[in-house]
Amino acid sequence: MLYELRVYTVVPGRMPALLARFKDHTTSIWQKHGIVQIGFWTSLIGNSNAELTYILSWNSLADREVKWAAFQSDPEWLRARDDSEKDGPIVASINNQILTPTSFSALA
């Protein structure tokens, strides 16, 4: 099992729009494509409160490649993304890492 850690830096004032997009659209589209989320977090204490962090789980890199490509080209996703950005961009940058658990990890 692999895990993808994604951190979105949000355009100032646009966190509500990003959270609504994930809650109302993205997670159900992921479900349709078999994408499994581990959790979502906003920063209470840290470098920035303008970040949304989430983790996805994948069976393999090939699994990620197939499912992520299907999601990215899904017309429902493209509409939701475009609608959420009609007043301007909501994400300033995205940082992601593919992680593999250690043998002593609770997620191993």
Gaussian input, Z-matrix of N, CA and C with variables (Angstrom, degrees):
# hf/3-21g

backbone

0 1
 N
 C     1     B1
 C     2     B2     1     A1
 N     3     B3     2     A2     1     D1
 C     4     B4     3     A3     2     D2
 C     5     B5     4     A4     3     D3
 N     6     B6     5     A5     4     D4
 C     7     B7     6     A6     5     D5
 C     8     B8     7     A7     6     D6
 N     9     B9     8     A8     7     D7
 C    10    B10     9     A9     8     D8
 C    11    B11    10    A10     9     D9
 N    12    B12    11    A11    10    D10
 C    13    B13    12    A12    11    D11
 C    14    B14    13    A13    12    D12
 N    15    B15    14    A14    13    D13
 C    16    B16    15    A15    14    D14
 C    17    B17    16    A16    15    D15
 N    18    B18    17    A17    16    D16
 C    19    B19    18    A18    17    D17
 C    20    B20    19    A19    18    D18
 N    21    B21    20    A20    19    D19
 C    22    B22    21    A21    20    D20
 C    23    B23    22    A22    21    D21
 N    24    B24    23    A23    22    D22
 C    25    B25    24    A24    23    D23
 C    26    B26    25    A25    24    D24
 N    27    B27    26    A26    25    D25
 C    28    B28    27    A27    26    D26
 C    29    B29    28    A28    27    D27
 N    30    B30    29    A29    28    D28
 C    31    B31    30    A30    29    D29
 C    32    B32    31    A31    30    D30
 N    33    B33    32    A32    31    D31
 C    34    B34    33    A33    32    D32
 C    35    B35    34    A34    33    D33
 N    36    B36    35    A35    34    D34
 C    37    B37    36    A36    35    D35
 C    38    B38    37    A37    36    D36
 N    39    B39    38    A38    37    D37
 C    40    B40    39    A39    38    D38
 C    41    B41    40    A40    39    D39
 N    42    B42    41    A41    40    D40
 C    43    B43    42    A42    41    D41
 C    44    B44    43    A43    42    D42
 N    45    B45    44    A44    43    D43
 C    46    B46    45    A45    44    D44
 C    47    B47    46    A46    45    D45
 N    48    B48    47    A47    46    D46
 C    49    B49    48    A48    47    D47
 C    50    B50    49    A49    48    D48
 N    51    B51    50    A50    49    D49
 C    52    B52    51    A51    50    D50
 C    53    B53    52    A52    51    D51
 N    54    B54    53    A53    52    D52
 C    55    B55    54    A54    53    D53
 C    56    B56    55    A55    54    D54
 N    57    B57    56    A56    55    D55
 C    58    B58    57    A57    56    D56
 C    59    B59    58    A58    57    D57
 N    60    B60    59    A59    58    D58
 C    61    B61    60    A60    59    D59
 C    62    B62    61    A61    60    D60
 N    63    B63    62    A62    61    D61
 C    64    B64    63    A63    62    D62
 C    65    B65    64    A64    63    D63
 N    66    B66    65    A65    64    D64
 C    67    B67    66    A66    65    D65
 C    68    B68    67    A67    66    D66
 N    69    B69    68    A68    67    D67
 C    70    B70    69    A69    68    D68
 C    71    B71    70    A70    69    D69
 N    72    B72    71    A71    70    D70
 C    73    B73    72    A72    71    D71
 C    74    B74    73    A73    72    D72
 N    75    B75    74    A74    73    D73
 C    76    B76    75    A75    74    D74
 C    77    B77    76    A76    75    D75
 N    78    B78    77    A77    76    D76
 C    79    B79    78    A78    77    D77
 C    80    B80    79    A79    78    D78
 N    81    B81    80    A80    79    D79
 C    82    B82    81    A81    80    D80
 C    83    B83    82    A82    81    D81
 N    84    B84    83    A83    82    D82
 C    85    B85    84    A84    83    D83
 C    86    B86    85    A85    84    D84
 N    87    B87    86    A86    85    D85
 C    88    B88    87    A87    86    D86
 C    89    B89    88    A88    87    D87
 N    90    B90    89    A89    88    D88
 C    91    B91    90    A90    89    D89
 C    92    B92    91    A91    90    D90
 N    93    B93    92    A92    91    D91
 C    94    B94    93    A93    92    D92
 C    95    B95    94    A94    93    D93
 N    96    B96    95    A95    94    D94
 C    97    B97    96    A96    95    D95
 C    98    B98    97    A97    96    D96
 N    99    B99    98    A98    97    D97
 C   100   B100    99    A99    98    D98
 C   101   B101   100   A100    99    D99
 N   102   B102   101   A101   100   D100
 C   103   B103   102   A102   101   D101
 C   104   B104   103   A103   102   D102
 N   105   B105   104   A104   103   D103
 C   106   B106   105   A105   104   D104
 C   107   B107   106   A106   105   D105
 N   108   B108   107   A107   106   D106
 C   109   B109   108   A108   107   D107
 C   110   B110   109   A109   108   D108
 N   111   B111   110   A110   109   D109
 C   112   B112   111   A111   110   D110
 C   113   B113   112   A112   111   D111
 N   114   B114   113   A113   112   D112
 C   115   B115   114   A114   113   D113
 C   116   B116   115   A115   114   D114
 N   117   B117   116   A116   115   D115
 C   118   B118   117   A117   116   D116
 C   119   B119   118   A118   117   D117
 N   120   B120   119   A119   118   D118
 C   121   B121   120   A120   119   D119
 C   122   B122   121   A121   120   D120
 N   123   B123   122   A122   121   D121
 C   124   B124   123   A123   122   D122
 C   125   B125   124   A124   123   D123
 N   126   B126   125   A125   124   D124
 C   127   B127   126   A126   125   D125
 C   128   B128   127   A127   126   D126
 N   129   B129   128   A128   127   D127
 C   130   B130   129   A129   128   D128
 C   131   B131   130   A130   129   D129
 N   132   B132   131   A131   130   D130
 C   133   B133   132   A132   131   D131
 C   134   B134   133   A133   132   D132
 N   135   B135   134   A134   133   D133
 C   136   B136   135   A135   134   D134
 C   137   B137   136   A136   135   D135
 N   138   B138   137   A137   136   D136
 C   139   B139   138   A138   137   D137
 C   140   B140   139   A139   138   D138
 N   141   B141   140   A140   139   D139
 C   142   B142   141   A141   140   D140
 C   143   B143   142   A142   141   D141
 N   144   B144   143   A143   142   D142
 C   145   B145   144   A144   143   D143
 C   146   B146   145   A145   144   D144
 N   147   B147   146   A146   145   D145
 C   148   B148   147   A147   146   D146
 C   149   B149   148   A148   147   D147
 N   150   B150   149   A149   148   D148
 C   151   B151   150   A150   149   D149
 C   152   B152   151   A151   150   D150
 N   153   B153   152   A152   151   D151
 C   154   B154   153   A153   152   D152
 C   155   B155   154   A154   153   D153
 N   156   B156   155   A155   154   D154
 C   157   B157   156   A156   155   D155
 C   158   B158   157   A157   156   D156
 N   159   B159   158   A158   157   D157
 C   160   B160   159   A159   158   D158
 C   161   B161   160   A160   159   D159
 N   162   B162   161   A161   160   D160
 C   163   B163   162   A162   161   D161
 C   164   B164   163   A163   162   D162
 N   165   B165   164   A164   163   D163
 C   166   B166   165   A165   164   D164
 C   167   B167   166   A166   165   D165
 N   168   B168   167   A167   166   D166
 C   169   B169   168   A168   167   D167
 C   170   B170   169   A169   168   D168
 N   171   B171   170   A170   169   D169
 C   172   B172   171   A171   170   D170
 C   173   B173   172   A172   171   D171
 N   174   B174   173   A173   172   D172
 C   175   B175   174   A174   173   D173
 C   176   B176   175   A175   174   D174
 N   177   B177   176   A176   175   D175
 C   178   B178   177   A177   176   D176
 C   179   B179   178   A178   177   D177
 N   180   B180   179   A179   178   D178
 C   181   B181   180   A180   179   D179
 C   182   B182   181   A181   180   D180
 N   183   B183   182   A182   181   D181
 C   184   B184   183   A183   182   D182
 C   185   B185   184   A184   183   D183
 N   186   B186   185   A185   184   D184
 C   187   B187   186   A186   185   D185
 C   188   B188   187   A187   186   D186
 N   189   B189   188   A188   187   D187
 C   190   B190   189   A189   188   D188
 C   191   B191   190   A190   189   D189
 N   192   B192   191   A191   190   D190
 C   193   B193   192   A192   191   D191
 C   194   B194   193   A193   192   D192
 N   195   B195   194   A194   193   D193
 C   196   B196   195   A195   194   D194
 C   197   B197   196   A196   195   D195
 N   198   B198   197   A197   196   D196
 C   199   B199   198   A198   197   D197
 C   200   B200   199   A199   198   D198
 N   201   B201   200   A200   199   D199
 C   202   B202   201   A201   200   D200
 C   203   B203   202   A202   201   D201
 N   204   B204   203   A203   202   D202
 C   205   B205   204   A204   203   D203
 C   206   B206   205   A205   204   D204
 N   207   B207   206   A206   205   D205
 C   208   B208   207   A207   206   D206
 C   209   B209   208   A208   207   D207
 N   210   B210   209   A209   208   D208
 C   211   B211   210   A210   209   D209
 C   212   B212   211   A211   210   D210
 N   213   B213   212   A212   211   D211
 C   214   B214   213   A213   212   D212
 C   215   B215   214   A214   213   D213
 N   216   B216   215   A215   214   D214
 C   217   B217   216   A216   215   D215
 C   218   B218   217   A217   216   D216
 N   219   B219   218   A218   217   D217
 C   220   B220   219   A219   218   D218
 C   221   B221   220   A220   219   D219
 N   222   B222   221   A221   220   D220
 C   223   B223   222   A222   221   D221
 C   224   B224   223   A223   222   D222
 N   225   B225   224   A224   223   D223
 C   226   B226   225   A225   224   D224
 C   227   B227   226   A226   225   D225
 N   228   B228   227   A227   226   D226
 C   229   B229   228   A228   227   D227
 C   230   B230   229   A229   228   D228
 N   231   B231   230   A230   229   D229
 C   232   B232   231   A231   230   D230
 C   233   B233   232   A232   231   D231
 N   234   B234   233   A233   232   D232
 C   235   B235   234   A234   233   D233
 C   236   B236   235   A235   234   D234
 N   237   B237   236   A236   235   D235
 C   238   B238   237   A237   236   D236
 C   239   B239   238   A238   237   D237
 N   240   B240   239   A239   238   D238
 C   241   B241   240   A240   239   D239
 C   242   B242   241   A241   240   D240
 N   243   B243   242   A242   241   D241
 C   244   B244   243   A243   242   D242
 C   245   B245   244   A244   243   D243
 N   246   B246   245   A245   244   D244
 C   247   B247   246   A246   245   D245
 C   248   B248   247   A247   246   D246
 N   249   B249   248   A248   247   D247
 C   250   B250   249   A249   248   D248
 C   251   B251   250   A250   249   D249
 N   252   B252   251   A251   250   D250
 C   253   B253   252   A252   251   D251
 C   254   B254   253   A253   252   D252
 N   255   B255   254   A254   253   D253
 C   256   B256   255   A255   254   D254
 C   257   B257   256   A256   255   D255
 N   258   B258   257   A257   256   D256
 C   259   B259   258   A258   257   D257
 C   260   B260   259   A259   258   D258
 N   261   B261   260   A260   259   D259
 C   262   B262   261   A261   260   D260
 C   263   B263   262   A262   261   D261
 N   264   B264   263   A263   262   D262
 C   265   B265   264   A264   263   D263
 C   266   B266   265   A265   264   D264
 N   267   B267   266   A266   265   D265
 C   268   B268   267   A267   266   D266
 C   269   B269   268   A268   267   D267
 N   270   B270   269   A269   268   D268
 C   271   B271   270   A270   269   D269
 C   272   B272   271   A271   270   D270
 N   273   B273   272   A272   271   D271
 C   274   B274   273   A273   272   D272
 C   275   B275   274   A274   273   D273
 N   276   B276   275   A275   274   D274
 C   277   B277   276   A276   275   D275
 C   278   B278   277   A277   276   D276
 N   279   B279   278   A278   277   D277
 C   280   B280   279   A279   278   D278
 C   281   B281   280   A280   279   D279
 N   282   B282   281   A281   280   D280
 C   283   B283   282   A282   281   D281
 C   284   B284   283   A283   282   D282
 N   285   B285   284   A284   283   D283
 C   286   B286   285   A285   284   D284
 C   287   B287   286   A286   285   D285
 N   288   B288   287   A287   286   D286
 C   289   B289   288   A288   287   D287
 C   290   B290   289   A289   288   D288
 N   291   B291   290   A290   289   D289
 C   292   B292   291   A291   290   D290
 C   293   B293   292   A292   291   D291
 N   294   B294   293   A293   292   D292
 C   295   B295   294   A294   293   D293
 C   296   B296   295   A295   294   D294
 N   297   B297   296   A296   295   D295
 C   298   B298   297   A297   296   D296
 C   299   B299   298   A298   297   D297
 N   300   B300   299   A299   298   D298
 C   301   B301   300   A300   299   D299
 C   302   B302   301   A301   300   D300
 N   303   B303   302   A302   301   D301
 C   304   B304   303   A303   302   D302
 C   305   B305   304   A304   303   D303
 N   306   B306   305   A305   304   D304
 C   307   B307   306   A306   305   D305
 C   308   B308   307   A307   306   D306
 N   309   B309   308   A308   307   D307
 C   310   B310   309   A309   308   D308
 C   311   B311   310   A310   309   D309
 N   312   B312   311   A311   310   D310
 C   313   B313   312   A312   311   D311
 C   314   B314   313   A313   312   D312
 N   315   B315   314   A314   313   D313
 C   316   B316   315   A315   314   D314
 C   317   B317   316   A316   315   D315
 N   318   B318   317   A317   316   D316
 C   319   B319   318   A318   317   D317
 C   320   B320   319   A319   318   D318
 N   321   B321   320   A320   319   D319
 C   322   B322   321   A321   320   D320
 C   323   B323   322   A322   321   D321

   B1=1.4443
   B2=1.5287
   B3=1.3204
   B4=1.4608
   B5=1.5215
   B6=1.3176
   B7=1.4559
   B8=1.5221
   B9=1.3143
   B10=1.4535
   B11=1.5209
   B12=1.3172
   B13=1.4498
   B14=1.5239
   B15=1.3248
   B16=1.4569
   B17=1.5221
   B18=1.3197
   B19=1.4595
   B20=1.5242
   B21=1.3209
   B22=1.4594
   B23=1.5221
   B24=1.3262
   B25=1.4524
   B26=1.5174
   B27=1.3218
   B28=1.4557
   B29=1.5308
   B30=1.3218
   B31=1.4544
   B32=1.5326
   B33=1.3420
   B34=1.4659
   B35=1.5352
   B36=1.3286
   B37=1.4555
   B38=1.5160
   B39=1.3375
   B40=1.4620
   B41=1.5294
   B42=1.3454
   B43=1.4690
   B44=1.5296
   B45=1.3327
   B46=1.4648
   B47=1.5331
   B48=1.3099
   B49=1.4698
   B50=1.5278
   B51=1.3323
   B52=1.4682
   B53=1.5243
   B54=1.3306
   B55=1.4607
   B56=1.5314
   B57=1.3117
   B58=1.4671
   B59=1.5260
   B60=1.3202
   B61=1.4637
   B62=1.5305
   B63=1.3247
   B64=1.4653
   B65=1.5212
   B66=1.3369
   B67=1.4643
   B68=1.5262
   B69=1.3062
   B70=1.4639
   B71=1.5227
   B72=1.3366
   B73=1.4663
   B74=1.5308
   B75=1.3244
   B76=1.4642
   B77=1.5225
   B78=1.3329
   B79=1.4685
   B80=1.5301
   B81=1.3223
   B82=1.4727
   B83=1.5295
   B84=1.3214
   B85=1.4716
   B86=1.5297
   B87=1.3309
   B88=1.4607
   B89=1.5173
   B90=1.3194
   B91=1.4644
   B92=1.5270
   B93=1.3141
   B94=1.4614
   B95=1.5303
   B96=1.3384
   B97=1.4664
   B98=1.5287
   B99=1.3339
   B100=1.4614
   B101=1.5125
   B102=1.3214
   B103=1.4648
   B104=1.5291
   B105=1.3346
   B106=1.4654
   B107=1.5206
   B108=1.3297
   B109=1.4639
   B110=1.5233
   B111=1.3359
   B112=1.4583
   B113=1.5236
   B114=1.3219
   B115=1.4565
   B116=1.5123
   B117=1.3285
   B118=1.4630
   B119=1.5187
   B120=1.3341
   B121=1.4581
   B122=1.5214
   B123=1.3348
   B124=1.4526
   B125=1.5162
   B126=1.3115
   B127=1.4701
   B128=1.5180
   B129=1.3233
   B130=1.4573
   B131=1.5321
   B132=1.3294
   B133=1.4610
   B134=1.5180
   B135=1.3110
   B136=1.4606
   B137=1.5117
   B138=1.3228
   B139=1.4599
   B140=1.5216
   B141=1.3300
   B142=1.4591
   B143=1.5236
   B144=1.3297
   B145=1.4601
   B146=1.5283
   B147=1.3283
   B148=1.4646
   B149=1.5247
   B150=1.3395
   B151=1.4636
   B152=1.5232
   B153=1.3157
   B154=1.4579
   B155=1.5205
   B156=1.3163
   B157=1.4617
   B158=1.5110
   B159=1.3457
   B160=1.4600
   B161=1.5133
   B162=1.3312
   B163=1.4620
   B164=1.5271
   B165=1.3285
   B166=1.4616
   B167=1.5204
   B168=1.3314
   B169=1.4737
   B170=1.5252
   B171=1.3175
   B172=1.4656
   B173=1.5252
   B174=1.3191
   B175=1.4688
   B176=1.5210
   B177=1.3431
   B178=1.4607
   B179=1.5258
   B180=1.3140
   B181=1.4657
   B182=1.5240
   B183=1.3244
   B184=1.4693
   B185=1.5297
   B186=1.3181
   B187=1.4624
   B188=1.5261
   B189=1.3270
   B190=1.4571
   B191=1.5235
   B192=1.3107
   B193=1.4649
   B194=1.5312
   B195=1.3178
   B196=1.4640
   B197=1.5233
   B198=1.3249
   B199=1.4680
   B200=1.5212
   B201=1.3379
   B202=1.4617
   B203=1.5250
   B204=1.3233
   B205=1.4717
   B206=1.5266
   B207=1.3215
   B208=1.4673
   B209=1.5214
   B210=1.3230
   B211=1.4584
   B212=1.5223
   B213=1.3277
   B214=1.4575
   B215=1.5329
   B216=1.3185
   B217=1.4729
   B218=1.5287
   B219=1.3256
   B220=1.4581
   B221=1.5377
   B222=1.3376
   B223=1.4698
   B224=1.5304
   B225=1.3312
   B226=1.4680
   B227=1.5258
   B228=1.3487
   B229=1.4580
   B230=1.5292
   B231=1.3154
   B232=1.4656
   B233=1.5301
   B234=1.3293
   B235=1.4708
   B236=1.5296
   B237=1.3292
   B238=1.4697
   B239=1.5281
   B240=1.3158
   B241=1.4693
   B242=1.5207
   B243=1.3334
   B244=1.4613
   B245=1.5271
   B246=1.3238
   B247=1.4683
   B248=1.5282
   B249=1.3293
   B250=1.4664
   B251=1.5254
   B252=1.3255
   B253=1.4660
   B254=1.5243
   B255=1.3382
   B256=1.4690
   B257=1.5278
   B258=1.3546
   B259=1.4608
   B260=1.5266
   B261=1.3117
   B262=1.4629
   B263=1.5108
   B264=1.3282
   B265=1.4722
   B266=1.5280
   B267=1.3270
   B268=1.4660
   B269=1.5310
   B270=1.3171
   B271=1.4637
   B272=1.5261
   B273=1.3400
   B274=1.4601
   B275=1.5277
   B276=1.3383
   B277=1.4647
   B278=1.5245
   B279=1.3249
   B280=1.4656
   B281=1.5216
   B282=1.3192
   B283=1.4561
   B284=1.5194
   B285=1.3227
   B286=1.4666
   B287=1.5172
   B288=1.3195
   B289=1.4594
   B290=1.5211
   B291=1.3214
   B292=1.4628
   B293=1.5242
   B294=1.3244
   B295=1.4637
   B296=1.5225
   B297=1.3052
   B298=1.4544
   B299=1.5376
   B300=1.3233
   B301=1.4671
   B302=1.5228
   B303=1.3206
   B304=1.4550
   B305=1.5256
   B306=1.3076
   B307=1.4626
   B308=1.5271
   B309=1.3417
   B310=1.4541
   B311=1.5343
   B312=1.3265
   B313=1.4577
   B314=1.5147
   B315=1.3199
   B316=1.4644
   B317=1.5239
   B318=1.3307
   B319=1.4762
   B320=1.5230
   B321=1.3211
   B322=1.4731
   B323=1.5179
   A1=108.40
   A2=114.86
   A3=121.85
   A4=108.70
   A5=115.67
   A6=121.01
   A7=108.77
   A8=115.11
   A9=120.26
   A10=108.50
   A11=115.23
   A12=122.80
   A13=107.53
   A14=116.72
   A15=121.87
   A16=109.23
   A17=116.13
   A18=121.95
   A19=107.88
   A20=115.27
   A21=122.17
   A22=108.36
   A23=116.83
   A24=122.01
   A25=105.81
   A26=115.08
   A27=121.69
   A28=110.44
   A29=115.80
   A30=121.68
   A31=107.84
   A32=118.54
   A33=120.33
   A34=112.74
   A35=114.51
   A36=121.28
   A37=115.52
   A38=117.89
   A39=120.68
   A40=113.93
   A41=117.62
   A42=119.90
   A43=111.68
   A44=120.84
   A45=119.10
   A46=112.85
   A47=117.67
   A48=120.97
   A49=111.02
   A50=116.98
   A51=119.63
   A52=110.97
   A53=116.87
   A54=119.96
   A55=110.69
   A56=117.31
   A57=120.75
   A58=110.86
   A59=117.53
   A60=119.96
   A61=110.70
   A62=116.92
   A63=119.07
   A64=110.83
   A65=117.06
   A66=121.74
   A67=112.17
   A68=116.92
   A69=121.20
   A70=114.74
   A71=117.57
   A72=119.04
   A73=113.94
   A74=115.60
   A75=120.08
   A76=113.24
   A77=117.74
   A78=118.88
   A79=112.00
   A80=118.25
   A81=119.17
   A82=110.80
   A83=117.26
   A84=119.84
   A85=109.31
   A86=116.95
   A87=119.93
   A88=110.18
   A89=116.17
   A90=120.63
   A91=110.41
   A92=116.35
   A93=121.76
   A94=111.25
   A95=116.85
   A96=121.55
   A97=113.02
   A98=117.33
   A99=120.57
   A100=114.24
   A101=117.30
   A102=121.31
   A103=107.84
   A104=115.49
   A105=121.51
   A106=109.90
   A107=115.38
   A108=119.30
   A109=109.79
   A110=114.73
   A111=121.81
   A112=109.96
   A113=117.02
   A114=120.60
   A115=112.05
   A116=114.17
   A117=123.94
   A118=108.41
   A119=115.60
   A120=120.75
   A121=110.43
   A122=116.08
   A123=121.89
   A124=106.31
   A125=115.88
   A126=120.22
   A127=110.70
   A128=115.92
   A129=122.30
   A130=109.20
   A131=115.31
   A132=122.55
   A133=106.66
   A134=117.27
   A135=120.21
   A136=111.01
   A137=115.26
   A138=121.08
   A139=112.72
   A140=116.90
   A141=119.47
   A142=110.05
   A143=116.35
   A144=119.19
   A145=110.31
   A146=116.46
   A147=122.05
   A148=110.30
   A149=116.02
   A150=120.42
   A151=110.29
   A152=114.46
   A153=122.22
   A154=106.54
   A155=116.13
   A156=121.96
   A157=108.62
   A158=116.50
   A159=118.76
   A160=109.97
   A161=114.79
   A162=121.94
   A163=108.77
   A164=114.93
   A165=122.90
   A166=108.22
   A167=116.49
   A168=119.19
   A169=109.19
   A170=114.39
   A171=121.94
   A172=109.29
   A173=115.79
   A174=119.87
   A175=111.64
   A176=116.64
   A177=122.22
   A178=108.19
   A179=116.83
   A180=120.06
   A181=110.94
   A182=116.59
   A183=120.19
   A184=110.61
   A185=116.90
   A186=122.16
   A187=110.00
   A188=116.58
   A189=120.94
   A190=111.03
   A191=116.19
   A192=120.87
   A193=111.65
   A194=116.62
   A195=121.04
   A196=111.37
   A197=116.45
   A198=120.61
   A199=112.23
   A200=117.94
   A201=120.51
   A202=110.40
   A203=116.94
   A204=120.22
   A205=110.81
   A206=117.06
   A207=120.68
   A208=110.62
   A209=117.03
   A210=121.16
   A211=111.04
   A212=116.94
   A213=121.58
   A214=112.98
   A215=117.19
   A216=120.09
   A217=112.75
   A218=117.79
   A219=121.61
   A220=110.03
   A221=118.36
   A222=121.14
   A223=113.27
   A224=117.29
   A225=120.27
   A226=110.33
   A227=116.92
   A228=121.51
   A229=110.66
   A230=116.77
   A231=120.38
   A232=110.98
   A233=117.33
   A234=121.25
   A235=111.15
   A236=116.44
   A237=120.69
   A238=110.55
   A239=116.80
   A240=120.24
   A241=110.77
   A242=116.27
   A243=119.92
   A244=111.75
   A245=117.08
   A246=120.86
   A247=111.31
   A248=116.83
   A249=120.25
   A250=111.90
   A251=117.05
   A252=120.75
   A253=112.41
   A254=117.35
   A255=119.26
   A256=112.06
   A257=117.56
   A258=122.01
   A259=111.83
   A260=117.19
   A261=122.22
   A262=111.35
   A263=115.90
   A264=120.80
   A265=111.54
   A266=115.25
   A267=119.22
   A268=112.15
   A269=117.17
   A270=121.37
   A271=108.94
   A272=115.76
   A273=120.91
   A274=111.08
   A275=116.20
   A276=120.07
   A277=110.00
   A278=114.85
   A279=122.22
   A280=107.86
   A281=115.40
   A282=121.36
   A283=106.57
   A284=117.21
   A285=118.12
   A286=111.12
   A287=113.47
   A288=122.53
   A289=108.11
   A290=116.28
   A291=121.55
   A292=105.91
   A293=115.24
   A294=121.38
   A295=110.49
   A296=115.71
   A297=121.56
   A298=107.61
   A299=117.77
   A300=119.22
   A301=112.07
   A302=114.68
   A303=120.60
   A304=109.13
   A305=116.40
   A306=120.40
   A307=112.66
   A308=117.53
   A309=121.38
   A310=113.15
   A311=116.94
   A312=120.74
   A313=111.00
   A314=116.21
   A315=120.77
   A316=111.30
   A317=116.87
   A318=121.56
   A319=112.87
   A320=117.85
   A321=120.66
   A322=111.04
   D1=137.50
   D2=175.57
   D3=-116.32
   D4=156.26
   D5=178.69
   D6=-127.68
   D7=139.63
   D8=177.63
   D9=-111.96
   D10=119.48
   D11=176.79
   D12=-96.76
   D13=121.15
   D14=-179.02
   D15=-123.18
   D16=130.93
   D17=179.09
   D18=-123.61
   D19=118.29
   D20=178.70
   D21=-100.63
   D22=124.70
   D23=169.84
   D24=-91.46
   D25=122.88
   D26=-170.29
   D27=-95.65
   D28=141.91
   D29=173.85
   D30=-59.44
   D31=135.28
   D32=-178.73
   D33=-49.29
   D34=131.35
   D35=178.18
   D36=82.37
   D37=-0.66
   D38=-173.80
   D39=-108.29
   D40=5.97
   D41=179.40
   D42=-57.09
   D43=-44.16
   D44=179.33
   D45=-57.26
   D46=-38.29
   D47=179.29
   D48=-66.93
   D49=-40.04
   D50=179.24
   D51=-67.80
   D52=-44.55
   D53=179.07
   D54=-61.80
   D55=-41.18
   D56=178.58
   D57=-63.99
   D58=-39.56
   D59=179.71
   D60=-62.48
   D61=-44.80
   D62=178.16
   D63=-65.25
   D64=-48.31
   D65=-175.59
   D66=-65.22
   D67=-44.47
   D68=-171.90
   D69=-90.76
   D70=-17.20
   D71=-174.03
   D72=-135.99
   D73=-59.28
   D74=-168.34
   D75=-59.11
   D76=-47.72
   D77=-174.87
   D78=-63.95
   D79=-35.28
   D80=178.31
   D81=-72.34
   D82=-33.16
   D83=176.61
   D84=-68.65
   D85=-39.83
   D86=175.20
   D87=-58.07
   D88=-45.56
   D89=-179.03
   D90=-56.43
   D91=-42.50
   D92=178.88
   D93=-58.89
   D94=-33.58
   D95=-177.48
   D96=-97.23
   D97=4.69
   D98=178.35
   D99=77.65
   D100=20.61
   D101=177.62
   D102=-86.35
   D103=127.70
   D104=-174.33
   D105=-107.41
   D106=122.56
   D107=175.93
   D108=-97.30
   D109=140.92
   D110=177.31
   D111=-88.63
   D112=-38.13
   D113=179.21
   D114=173.70
   D115=165.73
   D116=177.47
   D117=-126.15
   D118=145.14
   D119=179.09
   D120=-142.75
   D121=145.23
   D122=164.48
   D123=-109.24
   D124=159.31
   D125=-176.08
   D126=-87.19
   D127=121.13
   D128=174.26
   D129=-86.50
   D130=-44.39
   D131=177.39
   D132=-134.28
   D133=135.53
   D134=179.56
   D135=156.92
   D136=-162.59
   D137=-176.77
   D138=-66.63
   D139=-33.97
   D140=-174.92
   D141=-153.09
   D142=138.96
   D143=173.62
   D144=-94.67
   D145=10.59
   D146=178.22
   D147=-104.23
   D148=35.78
   D149=179.88
   D150=-126.12
   D151=140.95
   D152=170.02
   D153=-116.30
   D154=125.33
   D155=-178.99
   D156=-115.72
   D157=136.59
   D158=173.70
   D159=-147.09
   D160=162.23
   D161=-179.16
   D162=-127.47
   D163=134.23
   D164=174.15
   D165=-114.08
   D166=151.83
   D167=175.54
   D168=-112.50
   D169=145.29
   D170=-178.96
   D171=-134.73
   D172=146.76
   D173=175.42
   D174=-72.59
   D175=-31.33
   D176=-178.06
   D177=-167.17
   D178=172.41
   D179=175.10
   D180=-64.60
   D181=-36.17
   D182=177.76
   D183=-64.34
   D184=-40.74
   D185=176.36
   D186=-58.51
   D187=-46.24
   D188=178.89
   D189=-61.38
   D190=-46.61
   D191=-177.24
   D192=-57.31
   D193=-46.31
   D194=-177.99
   D195=-68.04
   D196=-50.46
   D197=-175.89
   D198=-69.13
   D199=-40.15
   D200=-178.65
   D201=-68.02
   D202=-39.47
   D203=177.93
   D204=-63.21
   D205=-41.74
   D206=178.42
   D207=-63.67
   D208=-42.57
   D209=177.73
   D210=-62.49
   D211=-49.03
   D212=-176.18
   D213=-61.47
   D214=-25.97
   D215=-179.34
   D216=-101.89
   D217=2.57
   D218=-178.89
   D219=-68.29
   D220=124.17
   D221=-179.17
   D222=-57.38
   D223=-33.85
   D224=178.42
   D225=-64.53
   D226=-42.10
   D227=177.28
   D228=-64.32
   D229=-46.06
   D230=-178.29
   D231=-60.08
   D232=-40.17
   D233=176.64
   D234=-64.97
   D235=-46.41
   D236=-179.47
   D237=-62.14
   D238=-43.14
   D239=178.65
   D240=-62.39
   D241=-48.94
   D242=-178.84
   D243=-62.97
   D244=-42.46
   D245=179.04
   D246=-62.22
   D247=-40.68
   D248=-177.45
   D249=-71.49
   D250=-17.64
   D251=-178.21
   D252=-109.70
   D253=14.83
   D254=-178.79
   D255=-64.52
   D256=-24.80
   D257=176.87
   D258=-96.99
   D259=11.82
   D260=-179.88
   D261=120.62
   D262=166.90
   D263=-178.99
   D264=-60.37
   D265=151.03
   D266=176.84
   D267=-114.98
   D268=-16.74
   D269=179.80
   D270=-116.79
   D271=124.64
   D272=178.45
   D273=-82.82
   D274=-38.98
   D275=179.45
   D276=-159.98
   D277=158.41
   D278=178.07
   D279=-129.41
   D280=132.17
   D281=174.60
   D282=-120.49
   D283=128.51
   D284=177.32
   D285=-134.77
   D286=152.54
   D287=178.02
   D288=-137.35
   D289=141.63
   D290=171.77
   D291=-98.78
   D292=122.52
   D293=-174.59
   D294=-113.96
   D295=145.78
   D296=173.14
   D297=-118.54
   D298=130.35
   D299=-175.34
   D300=-70.98
   D301=149.73
   D302=173.47
   D303=-74.06
   D304=167.86
   D305=-179.22
   D306=-65.33
   D307=-21.21
   D308=-178.30
   D309=-103.24
   D310=8.60
   D311=179.14
   D312=-74.52
   D313=145.45
   D314=175.34
   D315=-64.60
   D316=-19.91
   D317=179.76
   D318=-95.60
   D319=3.63
   D320=-177.82
   D321=-71.58

